[in-house]
């Protein structure tokens, strides 16, 4: 699956969608969910938590392994996808849609522009 071109990406396989309202939505890429296998649990950050770029802020567990999810930007978590508590496999079936993990308010919008575009991600870490 080609990565959606309207998103930005990290080396550690997170995607970021600019919501246009000063917040971003964060999830893991199709490449990441495929490598993990079927997810059975997601531990998400609490709204109000301040995070730093590169900090482990969530954990996704599959039948194969547990993996940290890292903050793609500095900022504050404003929402978590509570629906994943009952249906963590949504990350597998809709990684770029209903399988989002959390939303955050970036401290520095310039950090978003520094993330990879889809072509760079698909040619590099997502290849």
Backbone atoms as SQL, in Angstrom:
CREATE TABLE atoms (id INTEGER PRIMARY KEY, chain TEXT, resi INTEGER, resn TEXT, atom TEXT, x REAL, y REAL, z REAL);
INSERT INTO atoms VALUES
  (1, 'A', 1, 'UNK', 'N', 0.847, -1.178, 0.000),
  (2, 'A', 1, 'UNK', 'CA', 0.000, 0.000, 0.000),
  (3, 'A', 1, 'UNK', 'C', 0.895, 1.244, 0.000),
  (4, 'A', 2, 'UNK', 'N', 0.656, 2.130, -0.938),
  (5, 'A', 2, 'UNK', 'CA', 1.400, 3.392, -0.961),
  (6, 'A', 2, 'UNK', 'C', 0.916, 4.259, 0.203),
  (7, 'A', 3, 'UNK', 'N', 1.818, 4.967, 0.804),
  (8, 'A', 3, 'UNK', 'CA', 1.470, 5.831, 1.930),
  (9, 'A', 3, 'UNK', 'C', 0.716, 7.057, 1.418),
  (10, 'A', 4, 'UNK', 'N', -0.348, 7.476, 2.115),
  (11, 'A', 4, 'UNK', 'CA', -1.108, 8.651, 1.684),
  (12, 'A', 4, 'UNK', 'C', -0.225, 9.893, 1.590),
  (13, 'A', 5, 'UNK', 'N', -0.380, 10.629, 0.506),
  (14, 'A', 5, 'UNK', 'CA', 0.489, 11.780, 0.244),
  (15, 'A', 5, 'UNK', 'C', 0.145, 13.002, 1.091),
  (16, 'A', 6, 'UNK', 'N', -1.015, 13.006, 1.752),
  (17, 'A', 6, 'UNK', 'CA', -1.387, 14.173, 2.559),
  (18, 'A', 6, 'UNK', 'C', -0.868, 14.085, 3.989),
  (19, 'A', 7, 'UNK', 'N', -0.109, 13.026, 4.288),
  (20, 'A', 7, 'UNK', 'CA', 0.432, 12.841, 5.635),
  (21, 'A', 7, 'UNK', 'C', 1.932, 13.084, 5.650),
  (22, 'A', 8, 'UNK', 'N', 2.483, 13.256, 6.845),
  (23, 'A', 8, 'UNK', 'CA', 3.929, 13.346, 7.056),
  (24, 'A', 8, 'UNK', 'C', 4.336, 12.099, 7.844),
  (25, 'A', 9, 'UNK', 'N', 5.626, 11.726, 7.774),
  (26, 'A', 9, 'UNK', 'CA', 6.072, 10.456, 8.330),
  (27, 'A', 9, 'UNK', 'C', 7.377, 10.596, 9.101),
  (28, 'A', 10, 'UNK', 'N', 7.585, 9.663, 10.045),
  (29, 'A', 10, 'UNK', 'CA', 8.827, 9.627, 10.812),
  (30, 'A', 10, 'UNK', 'C', 9.626, 8.385, 10.433),
  (31, 'A', 11, 'UNK', 'N', 10.897, 8.400, 10.785),
  (32, 'A', 11, 'UNK', 'CA', 11.764, 7.236, 10.573),
  (33, 'A', 11, 'UNK', 'C', 11.264, 6.026, 11.352),
  (34, 'A', 12, 'UNK', 'N', 10.584, 6.274, 12.478),
  (35, 'A', 12, 'UNK', 'CA', 10.121, 5.192, 13.342),
  (36, 'A', 12, 'UNK', 'C', 8.687, 4.745, 13.026),
  (37, 'A', 13, 'UNK', 'N', 8.194, 5.112, 11.845),
  (38, 'A', 13, 'UNK', 'CA', 6.939, 4.602, 11.272),
  (39, 'A', 13, 'UNK', 'C', 5.663, 5.178, 11.868),
  (40, 'A', 14, 'UNK', 'N', 5.725, 6.406, 12.384),
  (41, 'A', 14, 'UNK', 'CA', 4.508, 7.114, 12.761),
  (42, 'A', 14, 'UNK', 'C', 4.090, 7.990, 11.584),
  (43, 'A', 15, 'UNK', 'N', 2.790, 8.187, 11.438),
  (44, 'A', 15, 'UNK', 'CA', 2.287, 9.155, 10.463),
  (45, 'A', 15, 'UNK', 'C', 1.621, 10.294, 11.230),
  (46, 'A', 16, 'UNK', 'N', 1.579, 11.476, 10.568),
  (47, 'A', 16, 'UNK', 'CA', 1.012, 12.670, 11.193),
  (48, 'A', 16, 'UNK', 'C', 0.114, 13.372, 10.182),
  (49, 'A', 17, 'UNK', 'N', -1.120, 13.632, 10.587),
  (50, 'A', 17, 'UNK', 'CA', -2.070, 14.367, 9.739),
  (51, 'A', 17, 'UNK', 'C', -2.322, 15.730, 10.367),
  (52, 'A', 18, 'UNK', 'N', -2.146, 16.793, 9.583),
  (53, 'A', 18, 'UNK', 'CA', -2.463, 18.151, 10.028),
  (54, 'A', 18, 'UNK', 'C', -3.981, 18.303, 9.961),
  (55, 'A', 19, 'UNK', 'N', -4.620, 18.533, 11.097),
  (56, 'A', 19, 'UNK', 'CA', -6.075, 18.646, 11.141),
  (57, 'A', 19, 'UNK', 'C', -6.572, 20.027, 10.730),
  (58, 'A', 20, 'UNK', 'N', -5.646, 20.978, 10.533),
  (59, 'A', 20, 'UNK', 'CA', -6.030, 22.311, 10.091),
  (60, 'A', 20, 'UNK', 'C', -6.598, 23.199, 11.181),
  (61, 'A', 21, 'UNK', 'N', -6.578, 22.713, 12.430),
  (62, 'A', 21, 'UNK', 'CA', -7.132, 23.494, 13.535),
  (63, 'A', 21, 'UNK', 'C', -6.112, 23.697, 14.656),
  (64, 'A', 22, 'UNK', 'N', -4.826, 23.536, 14.311),
  (65, 'A', 22, 'UNK', 'CA', -3.778, 23.666, 15.318),
  (66, 'A', 22, 'UNK', 'C', -3.456, 22.357, 16.006),
  (67, 'A', 23, 'UNK', 'N', -4.112, 21.260, 15.586),
  (68, 'A', 23, 'UNK', 'CA', -3.817, 19.949, 16.141),
  (69, 'A', 23, 'UNK', 'C', -3.403, 19.005, 15.016),
  (70, 'A', 24, 'UNK', 'N', -2.791, 17.892, 15.397),
  (71, 'A', 24, 'UNK', 'CA', -2.427, 16.840, 14.453),
  (72, 'A', 24, 'UNK', 'C', -2.917, 15.508, 15.006),
  (73, 'A', 25, 'UNK', 'N', -3.169, 14.573, 14.108),
  (74, 'A', 25, 'UNK', 'CA', -3.529, 13.210, 14.476),
  (75, 'A', 25, 'UNK', 'C', -2.327, 12.328, 14.191),
  (76, 'A', 26, 'UNK', 'N', -2.052, 11.372, 15.065),
  (77, 'A', 26, 'UNK', 'CA', -0.881, 10.500, 14.951),
  (78, 'A', 26, 'UNK', 'C', -1.326, 9.038, 14.952),
  (79, 'A', 27, 'UNK', 'N', -0.684, 8.260, 14.097),
  (80, 'A', 27, 'UNK', 'CA', -0.924, 6.819, 14.070),
  (81, 'A', 27, 'UNK', 'C', 0.337, 6.117, 13.613),
  (82, 'A', 28, 'UNK', 'N', 0.249, 4.806, 13.433),
  (83, 'A', 28, 'UNK', 'CA', 1.382, 4.064, 12.879),
  (84, 'A', 28, 'UNK', 'C', 1.060, 3.690, 11.436),
  (85, 'A', 29, 'UNK', 'N', 2.086, 3.563, 10.651),
  (86, 'A', 29, 'UNK', 'CA', 1.928, 3.328, 9.224),
  (87, 'A', 29, 'UNK', 'C', 1.475, 1.900, 8.910),
  (88, 'A', 30, 'UNK', 'N', 1.046, 1.715, 7.684),
  (89, 'A', 30, 'UNK', 'CA', 0.674, 0.391, 7.209),
  (90, 'A', 30, 'UNK', 'C', 1.869, -0.548, 7.315),
  (91, 'A', 31, 'UNK', 'N', 3.052, -0.039, 6.975),
  (92, 'A', 31, 'UNK', 'CA', 4.279, -0.838, 7.071),
  (93, 'A', 31, 'UNK', 'C', 4.479, -1.333, 8.510),
  (94, 'A', 32, 'UNK', 'N', 4.286, -0.449, 9.481),
  (95, 'A', 32, 'UNK', 'CA', 4.496, -0.805, 10.891),
  (96, 'A', 32, 'UNK', 'C', 3.475, -1.830, 11.368),
  (97, 'A', 33, 'UNK', 'N', 2.203, -1.610, 11.040),
  (98, 'A', 33, 'UNK', 'CA', 1.189, -2.556, 11.525),
  (99, 'A', 33, 'UNK', 'C', 1.364, -3.920, 10.878),
  (100, 'A', 34, 'UNK', 'N', 1.813, -3.929, 9.621),
  (101, 'A', 34, 'UNK', 'CA', 2.042, -5.204, 8.936),
  (102, 'A', 34, 'UNK', 'C', 3.201, -5.969, 9.589),
  (103, 'A', 35, 'UNK', 'N', 4.255, -5.239, 9.945),
  (104, 'A', 35, 'UNK', 'CA', 5.410, -5.872, 10.591),
  (105, 'A', 35, 'UNK', 'C', 5.043, -6.425, 11.971),
  (106, 'A', 36, 'UNK', 'N', 4.155, -5.723, 12.684),
  (107, 'A', 36, 'UNK', 'CA', 3.760, -6.162, 14.020),
  (108, 'A', 36, 'UNK', 'C', 2.824, -7.365, 13.996),
  (109, 'A', 37, 'UNK', 'N', 1.946, -7.408, 13.024),
  (110, 'A', 37, 'UNK', 'CA', 0.913, -8.443, 13.014),
  (111, 'A', 37, 'UNK', 'C', -0.319, -7.934, 13.747),
  (112, 'A', 38, 'UNK', 'N', -1.281, -8.817, 13.982),
  (113, 'A', 38, 'UNK', 'CA', -2.556, -8.401, 14.564),
  (114, 'A', 38, 'UNK', 'C', -2.377, -7.823, 15.962),
  (115, 'A', 39, 'UNK', 'N', -2.831, -6.580, 16.123),
  (116, 'A', 39, 'UNK', 'CA', -2.720, -5.926, 17.419),
  (117, 'A', 39, 'UNK', 'C', -3.770, -6.470, 18.387),
  (118, 'A', 40, 'UNK', 'N', -3.345, -6.644, 19.623),
  (119, 'A', 40, 'UNK', 'CA', -4.242, -7.150, 20.663),
  (120, 'A', 40, 'UNK', 'C', -4.405, -6.158, 21.822),
  (121, 'A', 41, 'UNK', 'N', -3.583, -5.093, 21.820),
  (122, 'A', 41, 'UNK', 'CA', -3.648, -4.131, 22.917),
  (123, 'A', 41, 'UNK', 'C', -2.959, -2.842, 22.494),
  (124, 'A', 42, 'UNK', 'N', -3.494, -1.725, 22.946),
  (125, 'A', 42, 'UNK', 'CA', -2.854, -0.420, 22.729),
  (126, 'A', 42, 'UNK', 'C', -2.906, 0.371, 24.027),
  (127, 'A', 43, 'UNK', 'N', -1.748, 0.819, 24.489),
  (128, 'A', 43, 'UNK', 'CA', -1.652, 1.689, 25.662),
  (129, 'A', 43, 'UNK', 'C', -1.385, 3.090, 25.145),
  (130, 'A', 44, 'UNK', 'N', -2.349, 3.983, 25.340),
  (131, 'A', 44, 'UNK', 'CA', -2.285, 5.313, 24.738),
  (132, 'A', 44, 'UNK', 'C', -1.997, 6.377, 25.792),
  (133, 'A', 45, 'UNK', 'N', -1.438, 7.515, 25.365),
  (134, 'A', 45, 'UNK', 'CA', -1.129, 8.587, 26.318),
  (135, 'A', 45, 'UNK', 'C', -2.397, 9.292, 26.801),
  (136, 'A', 46, 'UNK', 'N', -2.328, 9.839, 27.992),
  (137, 'A', 46, 'UNK', 'CA', -3.448, 10.576, 28.576),
  (138, 'A', 46, 'UNK', 'C', -3.486, 11.999, 28.027),
  (139, 'A', 47, 'UNK', 'N', -4.677, 12.508, 27.685),
  (140, 'A', 47, 'UNK', 'CA', -4.789, 13.913, 27.295),
  (141, 'A', 47, 'UNK', 'C', -4.232, 14.816, 28.403),
  (142, 'A', 48, 'UNK', 'N', -3.559, 15.878, 27.977),
  (143, 'A', 48, 'UNK', 'CA', -2.927, 16.801, 28.913),
  (144, 'A', 48, 'UNK', 'C', -1.448, 16.533, 29.102),
  (145, 'A', 49, 'UNK', 'N', -0.987, 15.373, 28.650),
  (146, 'A', 49, 'UNK', 'CA', 0.427, 15.020, 28.803),
  (147, 'A', 49, 'UNK', 'C', 1.279, 15.822, 27.832),
  (148, 'A', 50, 'UNK', 'N', 2.330, 16.439, 28.339),
  (149, 'A', 50, 'UNK', 'CA', 3.314, 17.117, 27.489),
  (150, 'A', 50, 'UNK', 'C', 4.319, 16.079, 27.012),
  (151, 'A', 51, 'UNK', 'N', 4.648, 16.123, 25.730),
  (152, 'A', 51, 'UNK', 'CA', 5.580, 15.152, 25.160),
  (153, 'A', 51, 'UNK', 'C', 6.663, 15.863, 24.363),
  (154, 'A', 52, 'UNK', 'N', 7.788, 15.204, 24.248),
  (155, 'A', 52, 'UNK', 'CA', 8.904, 15.714, 23.469),
  (156, 'A', 52, 'UNK', 'C', 9.099, 14.824, 22.250),
  (157, 'A', 53, 'UNK', 'N', 9.501, 15.430, 21.149),
  (158, 'A', 53, 'UNK', 'CA', 9.760, 14.684, 19.932),
  (159, 'A', 53, 'UNK', 'C', 10.722, 13.531, 20.226),
  (160, 'A', 54, 'UNK', 'N', 10.353, 12.325, 19.778),
  (161, 'A', 54, 'UNK', 'CA', 11.192, 11.157, 19.975),
  (162, 'A', 54, 'UNK', 'C', 10.926, 10.398, 21.261),
  (163, 'A', 55, 'UNK', 'N', 10.091, 10.957, 22.137),
  (164, 'A', 55, 'UNK', 'CA', 9.758, 10.303, 23.403),
  (165, 'A', 55, 'UNK', 'C', 8.744, 9.174, 23.165),
  (166, 'A', 56, 'UNK', 'N', 8.949, 8.038, 23.820),
  (167, 'A', 56, 'UNK', 'CA', 7.969, 6.945, 23.747),
  (168, 'A', 56, 'UNK', 'C', 6.712, 7.395, 24.486),
  (169, 'A', 57, 'UNK', 'N', 5.578, 7.411, 23.782),
  (170, 'A', 57, 'UNK', 'CA', 4.340, 7.917, 24.384),
  (171, 'A', 57, 'UNK', 'C', 3.200, 6.909, 24.362),
  (172, 'A', 58, 'UNK', 'N', 3.340, 5.846, 23.591),
  (173, 'A', 58, 'UNK', 'CA', 2.305, 4.816, 23.517),
  (174, 'A', 58, 'UNK', 'C', 2.983, 3.479, 23.267),
  (175, 'A', 59, 'UNK', 'N', 2.228, 2.411, 23.509),
  (176, 'A', 59, 'UNK', 'CA', 2.715, 1.064, 23.232),
  (177, 'A', 59, 'UNK', 'C', 1.618, 0.314, 22.491),
  (178, 'A', 60, 'UNK', 'N', 2.002, -0.369, 21.427),
  (179, 'A', 60, 'UNK', 'CA', 1.070, -1.258, 20.740),
  (180, 'A', 60, 'UNK', 'C', 1.620, -2.671, 20.849),
  (181, 'A', 61, 'UNK', 'N', 0.728, -3.606, 21.206),
  (182, 'A', 61, 'UNK', 'CA', 1.133, -5.001, 21.373),
  (183, 'A', 61, 'UNK', 'C', 0.397, -5.854, 20.364),
  (184, 'A', 62, 'UNK', 'N', 1.143, -6.789, 19.785),
  (185, 'A', 62, 'UNK', 'CA', 0.557, -7.749, 18.861),
  (186, 'A', 62, 'UNK', 'C', 0.806, -9.146, 19.395),
  (187, 'A', 63, 'UNK', 'N', 0.365, -10.115, 18.641),
  (188, 'A', 63, 'UNK', 'CA', 0.632, -11.493, 19.024),
  (189, 'A', 63, 'UNK', 'C', 2.118, -11.807, 18.889),
  (190, 'A', 64, 'UNK', 'N', 2.860, -10.965, 18.143),
  (191, 'A', 64, 'UNK', 'CA', 4.301, -11.167, 17.931),
  (192, 'A', 64, 'UNK', 'C', 5.178, -10.403, 18.912),
  (193, 'A', 65, 'UNK', 'N', 4.806, -9.135, 19.188),
  (194, 'A', 65, 'UNK', 'CA', 5.710, -8.265, 19.943),
  (195, 'A', 65, 'UNK', 'C', 4.988, -7.036, 20.468),
  (196, 'A', 66, 'UNK', 'N', 5.665, -6.324, 21.349),
  (197, 'A', 66, 'UNK', 'CA', 5.211, -5.013, 21.800),
  (198, 'A', 66, 'UNK', 'C', 6.152, -3.982, 21.199),
  (199, 'A', 67, 'UNK', 'N', 5.601, -2.838, 20.833),
  (200, 'A', 67, 'UNK', 'CA', 6.420, -1.807, 20.199),
  (201, 'A', 67, 'UNK', 'C', 6.029, -0.440, 20.731),
  (202, 'A', 68, 'UNK', 'N', 7.044, 0.371, 21.023),
  (203, 'A', 68, 'UNK', 'CA', 6.797, 1.750, 21.433),
  (204, 'A', 68, 'UNK', 'C', 6.362, 2.570, 20.229),
  (205, 'A', 69, 'UNK', 'N', 5.535, 3.566, 20.503),
  (206, 'A', 69, 'UNK', 'CA', 5.162, 4.568, 19.514),
  (207, 'A', 69, 'UNK', 'C', 5.722, 5.879, 20.047),
  (208, 'A', 70, 'UNK', 'N', 6.390, 6.624, 19.187),
  (209, 'A', 70, 'UNK', 'CA', 7.119, 7.823, 19.603),
  (210, 'A', 70, 'UNK', 'C', 6.391, 9.094, 19.184),
  (211, 'A', 71, 'UNK', 'N', 6.529, 10.127, 20.008),
  (212, 'A', 71, 'UNK', 'CA', 5.966, 11.432, 19.672),
  (213, 'A', 71, 'UNK', 'C', 6.703, 11.980, 18.451),
  (214, 'A', 72, 'UNK', 'N', 5.979, 12.322, 17.398),
  (215, 'A', 72, 'UNK', 'CA', 6.642, 12.848, 16.211),
  (216, 'A', 72, 'UNK', 'C', 7.027, 14.319, 16.340),
  (217, 'A', 73, 'UNK', 'N', 6.460, 14.996, 17.337),
  (218, 'A', 73, 'UNK', 'CA', 6.648, 16.438, 17.534),
  (219, 'A', 73, 'UNK', 'C', 6.633, 16.745, 19.026),
  (220, 'A', 74, 'UNK', 'N', 7.157, 17.901, 19.395),
  (221, 'A', 74, 'UNK', 'CA', 6.983, 18.419, 20.747),
  (222, 'A', 74, 'UNK', 'C', 5.559, 18.940, 20.863),
  (223, 'A', 75, 'UNK', 'N', 4.932, 18.759, 22.020),
  (224, 'A', 75, 'UNK', 'CA', 3.599, 19.316, 22.196),
  (225, 'A', 75, 'UNK', 'C', 2.835, 18.672, 23.320),
  (226, 'A', 76, 'UNK', 'N', 1.514, 18.797, 23.249),
  (227, 'A', 76, 'UNK', 'CA', 0.629, 18.281, 24.285),
  (228, 'A', 76, 'UNK', 'C', -0.397, 17.352, 23.662),
  (229, 'A', 77, 'UNK', 'N', -0.591, 16.196, 24.283),
  (230, 'A', 77, 'UNK', 'CA', -1.623, 15.257, 23.848),
  (231, 'A', 77, 'UNK', 'C', -2.980, 15.862, 24.196),
  (232, 'A', 78, 'UNK', 'N', -3.884, 15.910, 23.212),
  (233, 'A', 78, 'UNK', 'CA', -5.210, 16.480, 23.459),
  (234, 'A', 78, 'UNK', 'C', -6.320, 15.429, 23.403),
  (235, 'A', 79, 'UNK', 'N', -6.045, 14.262, 22.827),
  (236, 'A', 79, 'UNK', 'CA', -7.050, 13.195, 22.756),
  (237, 'A', 79, 'UNK', 'C', -6.362, 11.870, 22.483),
  (238, 'A', 80, 'UNK', 'N', -6.992, 10.792, 22.943),
  (239, 'A', 80, 'UNK', 'CA', -6.544, 9.432, 22.638),
  (240, 'A', 80, 'UNK', 'C', -7.725, 8.699, 22.005),
  (241, 'A', 81, 'UNK', 'N', -7.440, 7.752, 21.152),
  (242, 'A', 81, 'UNK', 'CA', -8.486, 6.993, 20.464),
  (243, 'A', 81, 'UNK', 'C', -8.968, 5.870, 21.384),
  (244, 'A', 82, 'UNK', 'N', -9.892, 6.213, 22.280),
  (245, 'A', 82, 'UNK', 'CA', -10.374, 5.261, 23.275),
  (246, 'A', 82, 'UNK', 'C', -11.046, 4.038, 22.661),
  (247, 'A', 83, 'UNK', 'N', -11.534, 4.154, 21.424),
  (248, 'A', 83, 'UNK', 'CA', -12.177, 3.019, 20.757),
  (249, 'A', 83, 'UNK', 'C', -11.216, 1.844, 20.588),
  (250, 'A', 84, 'UNK', 'N', -9.913, 2.123, 20.600),
  (251, 'A', 84, 'UNK', 'CA', -8.928, 1.044, 20.435),
  (252, 'A', 84, 'UNK', 'C', -8.869, 0.133, 21.655),
  (253, 'A', 85, 'UNK', 'N', -9.393, 0.575, 22.793),
  (254, 'A', 85, 'UNK', 'CA', -9.428, -0.273, 23.982),
  (255, 'A', 85, 'UNK', 'C', -10.222, -1.546, 23.735),
  (256, 'A', 86, 'UNK', 'N', -11.323, -1.429, 23.002),
  (257, 'A', 86, 'UNK', 'CA', -12.169, -2.580, 22.688),
  (258, 'A', 86, 'UNK', 'C', -11.819, -3.217, 21.352),
  (259, 'A', 87, 'UNK', 'N', -11.153, -2.470, 20.482),
  (260, 'A', 87, 'UNK', 'CA', -10.880, -2.976, 19.131),
  (261, 'A', 87, 'UNK', 'C', -9.507, -2.532, 18.628),
  (262, 'A', 88, 'UNK', 'N', -8.420, -2.991, 19.282),
  (263, 'A', 88, 'UNK', 'CA', -7.077, -2.569, 18.853),
  (264, 'A', 88, 'UNK', 'C', -6.746, -3.000, 17.427),
  (265, 'A', 89, 'UNK', 'N', -7.404, -4.043, 16.922),
  (266, 'A', 89, 'UNK', 'CA', -7.143, -4.514, 15.560),
  (267, 'A', 89, 'UNK', 'C', -7.587, -3.497, 14.508),
  (268, 'A', 90, 'UNK', 'N', -8.305, -2.459, 14.908),
  (269, 'A', 90, 'UNK', 'CA', -8.668, -1.387, 13.972),
  (270, 'A', 90, 'UNK', 'C', -7.407, -0.764, 13.379),
  (271, 'A', 91, 'UNK', 'N', -6.315, -0.753, 14.138),
  (272, 'A', 91, 'UNK', 'CA', -5.046, -0.235, 13.621),
  (273, 'A', 91, 'UNK', 'C', -4.594, -1.074, 12.417),
  (274, 'A', 92, 'UNK', 'N', -4.882, -2.375, 12.438),
  (275, 'A', 92, 'UNK', 'CA', -4.510, -3.243, 11.321),
  (276, 'A', 92, 'UNK', 'C', -5.402, -3.020, 10.110),
  (277, 'A', 93, 'UNK', 'N', -6.696, -2.854, 10.336),
  (278, 'A', 93, 'UNK', 'CA', -7.628, -2.755, 9.218),
  (279, 'A', 93, 'UNK', 'C', -7.721, -1.346, 8.642),
  (280, 'A', 94, 'UNK', 'N', -7.441, -0.330, 9.441),
  (281, 'A', 94, 'UNK', 'CA', -7.545, 1.058, 8.966),
  (282, 'A', 94, 'UNK', 'C', -6.451, 1.912, 9.600),
  (283, 'A', 95, 'UNK', 'N', -5.160, 1.607, 9.297),
  (284, 'A', 95, 'UNK', 'CA', -4.073, 2.322, 9.982),
  (285, 'A', 95, 'UNK', 'C', -4.072, 3.828, 9.735),
  (286, 'A', 96, 'UNK', 'N', -4.578, 4.272, 8.575),
  (287, 'A', 96, 'UNK', 'CA', -4.575, 5.703, 8.265),
  (288, 'A', 96, 'UNK', 'C', -5.940, 6.347, 8.511),
  (289, 'A', 97, 'UNK', 'N', -6.889, 5.574, 9.056),
  (290, 'A', 97, 'UNK', 'CA', -8.240, 6.079, 9.303),
  (291, 'A', 97, 'UNK', 'C', -8.621, 5.938, 10.755),
  (292, 'A', 98, 'UNK', 'N', -9.603, 5.049, 11.010),
  (293, 'A', 98, 'UNK', 'CA', -10.120, 4.859, 12.363),
  (294, 'A', 98, 'UNK', 'C', -9.090, 4.277, 13.323),
  (295, 'A', 99, 'UNK', 'N', -7.964, 3.790, 12.807),
  (296, 'A', 99, 'UNK', 'CA', -6.909, 3.228, 13.647),
  (297, 'A', 99, 'UNK', 'C', -5.908, 4.244, 14.167),
  (298, 'A', 100, 'UNK', 'N', -6.242, 5.536, 14.116),
  (299, 'A', 100, 'UNK', 'CA', -5.352, 6.555, 14.676),
  (300, 'A', 100, 'UNK', 'C', -5.154, 6.302, 16.169),
  (301, 'A', 101, 'UNK', 'N', -4.046, 6.795, 16.725),
  (302, 'A', 101, 'UNK', 'CA', -3.729, 6.534, 18.129),
  (303, 'A', 101, 'UNK', 'C', -4.041, 7.714, 19.048),
  (304, 'A', 102, 'UNK', 'N', -3.527, 8.905, 18.701),
  (305, 'A', 102, 'UNK', 'CA', -3.756, 10.071, 19.551),
  (306, 'A', 102, 'UNK', 'C', -3.683, 11.345, 18.730),
  (307, 'A', 103, 'UNK', 'N', -4.201, 12.420, 19.333),
  (308, 'A', 103, 'UNK', 'CA', -4.113, 13.748, 18.722),
  (309, 'A', 103, 'UNK', 'C', -3.296, 14.618, 19.662),
  (310, 'A', 104, 'UNK', 'N', -2.575, 15.554, 19.059),
  (311, 'A', 104, 'UNK', 'CA', -1.760, 16.445, 19.876),
  (312, 'A', 104, 'UNK', 'C', -1.746, 17.848, 19.301),
  (313, 'A', 105, 'UNK', 'N', -1.416, 18.796, 20.157),
  (314, 'A', 105, 'UNK', 'CA', -1.235, 20.183, 19.752),
  (315, 'A', 105, 'UNK', 'C', 0.264, 20.435, 19.735),
  (316, 'A', 106, 'UNK', 'N', 0.848, 20.617, 18.528),
  (317, 'A', 106, 'UNK', 'CA', 2.297, 20.821, 18.446),
  (318, 'A', 106, 'UNK', 'C', 2.720, 22.140, 19.093),
  (319, 'A', 107, 'UNK', 'N', 3.883, 22.120, 19.734),
  (320, 'A', 107, 'UNK', 'CA', 4.457, 23.325, 20.310),
  (321, 'A', 107, 'UNK', 'C', 5.102, 24.180, 19.231),
  (322, 'A', 108, 'UNK', 'N', 5.581, 23.541, 18.152),
  (323, 'A', 108, 'UNK', 'CA', 6.282, 24.235, 17.074),
  (324, 'A', 108, 'UNK', 'C', 5.817, 23.647, 15.745),
  (325, 'A', 109, 'UNK', 'N', 4.972, 24.382, 15.036),
  (326, 'A', 109, 'UNK', 'CA', 4.419, 23.890, 13.771),
  (327, 'A', 109, 'UNK', 'C', 5.511, 23.623, 12.736),
  (328, 'A', 110, 'UNK', 'N', 6.657, 24.244, 12.890),
  (329, 'A', 110, 'UNK', 'CA', 7.762, 24.031, 11.959),
  (330, 'A', 110, 'UNK', 'C', 8.285, 22.601, 11.991),
  (331, 'A', 111, 'UNK', 'N', 8.103, 21.913, 13.115),
  (332, 'A', 111, 'UNK', 'CA', 8.550, 20.526, 13.198),
  (333, 'A', 111, 'UNK', 'C', 7.768, 19.626, 12.237),
  (334, 'A', 112, 'UNK', 'N', 6.514, 19.951, 11.991),
  (335, 'A', 112, 'UNK', 'CA', 5.700, 19.148, 11.081),
  (336, 'A', 112, 'UNK', 'C', 6.278, 19.173, 9.673),
  (337, 'A', 113, 'UNK', 'N', 6.671, 20.344, 9.213),
  (338, 'A', 113, 'UNK', 'CA', 7.227, 20.479, 7.867),
  (339, 'A', 113, 'UNK', 'C', 8.539, 19.715, 7.705),
  (340, 'A', 114, 'UNK', 'N', 9.238, 19.473, 8.813),
  (341, 'A', 114, 'UNK', 'CA', 10.526, 18.780, 8.749),
  (342, 'A', 114, 'UNK', 'C', 10.374, 17.258, 8.619),
  (343, 'A', 115, 'UNK', 'N', 9.172, 16.743, 8.832),
  (344, 'A', 115, 'UNK', 'CA', 8.952, 15.303, 8.703),
  (345, 'A', 115, 'UNK', 'C', 8.941, 14.901, 7.226),
  (346, 'A', 116, 'UNK', 'N', 9.102, 13.607, 6.963),
  (347, 'A', 116, 'UNK', 'CA', 9.160, 13.097, 5.587),
  (348, 'A', 116, 'UNK', 'C', 7.799, 13.138, 4.901),
  (349, 'A', 117, 'UNK', 'N', 7.844, 13.363, 3.595),
  (350, 'A', 117, 'UNK', 'CA', 6.662, 13.200, 2.771),
  (351, 'A', 117, 'UNK', 'C', 6.502, 11.721, 2.425),
  (352, 'A', 118, 'UNK', 'N', 5.395, 11.376, 1.785),
  (353, 'A', 118, 'UNK', 'CA', 5.092, 9.980, 1.459),
  (354, 'A', 118, 'UNK', 'C', 6.151, 9.346, 0.560),
  (355, 'A', 119, 'UNK', 'N', 6.607, 10.067, -0.452),
  (356, 'A', 119, 'UNK', 'CA', 7.597, 9.502, -1.376),
  (357, 'A', 119, 'UNK', 'C', 8.889, 9.144, -0.649),
  (358, 'A', 120, 'UNK', 'N', 9.347, 10.052, 0.215),
  (359, 'A', 120, 'UNK', 'CA', 10.594, 9.797, 0.957),
  (360, 'A', 120, 'UNK', 'C', 10.411, 8.623, 1.922),
  (361, 'A', 121, 'UNK', 'N', 9.248, 8.551, 2.578),
  (362, 'A', 121, 'UNK', 'CA', 8.999, 7.445, 3.507),
  (363, 'A', 121, 'UNK', 'C', 8.949, 6.114, 2.756),
  (364, 'A', 122, 'UNK', 'N', 8.208, 6.075, 1.652),
  (365, 'A', 122, 'UNK', 'CA', 8.057, 4.833, 0.889),
  (366, 'A', 122, 'UNK', 'C', 9.370, 4.377, 0.264),
  (367, 'A', 123, 'UNK', 'N', 10.260, 5.319, -0.029),
  (368, 'A', 123, 'UNK', 'CA', 11.579, 4.949, -0.608),
  (369, 'A', 123, 'UNK', 'C', 12.589, 4.606, 0.473),
  (370, 'A', 124, 'UNK', 'N', 12.314, 5.016, 1.715),
  (371, 'A', 124, 'UNK', 'CA', 13.270, 4.795, 2.802),
  (372, 'A', 124, 'UNK', 'C', 12.745, 3.810, 3.816),
  (373, 'A', 125, 'UNK', 'N', 12.357, 4.316, 5.016),
  (374, 'A', 125, 'UNK', 'CA', 11.978, 3.421, 6.103),
  (375, 'A', 125, 'UNK', 'C', 10.770, 2.547, 5.786),
  (376, 'A', 126, 'UNK', 'N', 9.871, 3.036, 4.955),
  (377, 'A', 126, 'UNK', 'CA', 8.654, 2.279, 4.654),
  (378, 'A', 126, 'UNK', 'C', 8.778, 1.334, 3.482),
  (379, 'A', 127, 'UNK', 'N', 9.996, 1.223, 2.943),
  (380, 'A', 127, 'UNK', 'CA', 10.176, 0.384, 1.751),
  (381, 'A', 127, 'UNK', 'C', 10.076, -1.094, 2.077);
